[in-house]
């Protein structure tokens, strides 16, 4: 039996939209249909990231720290911080050292009596503004060492863009979920597709669950028995 021998299947925007319109029981006929579907795809990507962590968007980077400076604006592509560490002797093969930092809430940060105290930063608060993320460190970095804030972050999913030949910024395993989600969005916009909306919503929910399960962290979890001490 002959097989293709390739592993490159993907769908560009035009393919995704055509498949979604067909599932919704209608056709992609006009430039407006394309524009409204593209807008729905962008909203769908925001919905996915509002649902929680999507592992293919996790990146890591660093931010050099300045003595006495507590607040740092991060890149425009940063949606949220997953983990943060304070690094000393960055770049040294023998002495680079990362110490885990604790993320605190705005309530905890606001109750710090002196936010300008200088020492080795141990905690951080993430301020989410419409135009970007600002991370606040406590204590403020002192001048005793050169500190670096090393962090893993969730990167925003790229916009669809205009050309129909573009591919979505999602792994192939999420394409069934992508098509199902767009088909459901279309069914809420076109009267002829309305009777299918409930069925398409159920299919989208199922496909999203399957996709997220395939994307979850596969690392082992070990739980040691213990108890409370009084």
N, C-alpha and C positions, 0 to 999 in steps of 0.2 A: 504494500500500500504506500503510495507516494504522499508525502507531506511537504509543506512549504519550506520547512527548515528555518523560518524567520520568526522573530518575536517582537515585531515593531508595530503591531496594530494600534492605531490611534484614530481619533475623530477630530477634524477641524471644526470651526464654528458652524460652517454650513451644514456639515453632516449631523452635528448635534441638534441643530435647529430643525432640520428636515425630519429626523427620527422623532423628535419631541412633538412636532406638529402632527405627524402621522398617528402617533399614539393618542393624541388628543382628538383624532377624528376629523382633522382639517388639513389644509395645505399651506405651505409658505409661498405666498403669491406676490407680495409687494415689498417695496423698500420699507414701508412702515412696519410690516410684519417682522422684518429683520431687525429694525431698530427697537421695537418693543420687546422682542425676544432677547436681544443683547442687554437691554436694561434689566430684564428679569434675571438673566444670568449673573450680572453684577450684584444684584440684591441677594441672589441665592448664595453667592460666595460669602457675603457678610453674615447671612443667617448661619452658615456652617460654622463660622468662627465664633459667633455668639453662642453656639451650642457647647463649645468647649475646645479642648486641645486637639488639633489635628497634627499628627506627628511629622508629616512631610514638610511642614512649615517651620519646624524648630531649627534655629541656627544658633551659633555661638560667636561672640565677639568680645571686645574689651573696650574700656573707656579709661584713658589716663586721668588720674586725679591730681588736683592742685591743692596745696596746703591751704586750709581755711575755707575752701569752697565746698558748700554742702549740696547744691542742686546742679544737676547736669541734664541737658536736653539730649534725648537719644534720637536715632535716625527716624526719618519719616515713615519707614517701612515697619517699625516696631509696633506691634499690636499690644503685647504684654510681656512681662518678664516671667520666665518659668523658674529659674534658679539663679542665685547670685553668690559670688565669692569675692573676698578681698585677696588680692595677689601681691606678694612681695618678691623682689628680685626677679622681675619678669624677664624671661629670656635666658636665665642662667640654668645650664644643664644640671648643675650640682645643688643649687640653693633655691630655685623657684619654689614657692610655697603658696598653696591656696587654702584659705580658711573659709568655711561655709558661713554665710551671713543669714540673719533672720529677717524675713519680710514682716513688717508690722503694718497695722491699719492706720488710717488717718487719725482715728481717736487716740491710738497709742502715741503717734508722733506728736499730736497737738499737746499732749500732756507732759512731754519732756520739758523739764524746767529750764534747761539751758541748751538750746539747739546749736549753739556756737562752740560748745566744748570741743577741744581738739585732742584727738588720740587716734588709735587705729579704728577705722570704721567697722562696726559689728552688726548694724541693722540698717535696713533701707525701707523707705515708703515710696510707693509708685503713685504718682499723680497723673491721671488720665485727662488730658485736655482735648478739645476738638481738633487742635492742630498738631498734636503729638504727645509723646510720653516724657515726663520729667521724673527723674529718680532723685530722691532726697536721702542723703547718707547721714548716719549718726553713729558715733561722734563725727565731727568734721575731721578730714584728714589733717594730721599734723606734719611737721617738717622733719621728723626723725627718720623716716624712710620714704622711698618712692613707692607709692601705692597704685594699683591698677584694679578697677572694678571689672571682673570677668563674669560674664553672664550668658545664660541661654535665654533666648527670647522666641516668641511666636511671631513669625513674619506675616505681614498681610498677604493675602492671595492676590496675585496680579490681576489688573483689570482685563476685560476681554479684548480691548482695542477695537479698531474699526474693520480691518480686513477680514473677510470671511475665511481666508486661508489660515488665520491664526489658530493656534491650539490653546485650550484652557490650561491654566497653571495648576493642574491636578494630575495625580498619577493615574495610569490606565485602570487600576482596580476601582477607581471612583467614577469611571465613566457611566456605568449603569445607573448609579445614584444621580449623577448629573443630568442624564437624559430624563429619568423619572421625575426629578424635581422640576425641570423646565416644563415637562408635559403637564404637570399639575398646575404650575403657574399659568400656562397658556389656557388651561381649561377654565380658569377663573376670569379670563379676559374675553373669551369668544363665546357667544350664546350657543352656537352649535355644539360646543364642547362641554357645556355645563352638565349634561347628564352623565358624563364620564368622570366628573370631578372627584366624587367620593372614592371610586375605584382607583383613580390615579393617585389620590392622597394615600390610600392604604399601600399601594405599591411603592410610593416614594418613601414612606416610613420604613417599610421592610428593607428596601435597598440601602437606606441610610444606616440602619442597624447593622446590616451585613458588612457594609464598607467600614464602619467604625470598628467593628469587631476584628476585621482583618488588619486594621491599622494600629491596634492597641499594642502596648509595650509587651514583648514576649519574655522579658527578664524574669528569672525565678524569684518567688517570694517565699521567704523563710520566716515562720512564726515560732518563737520559743515559748514554751509554757512558763507561766509565772504566777504571781498573785500579789495581793495587797499586803502591806505591812502596817501594823497598827502600833 
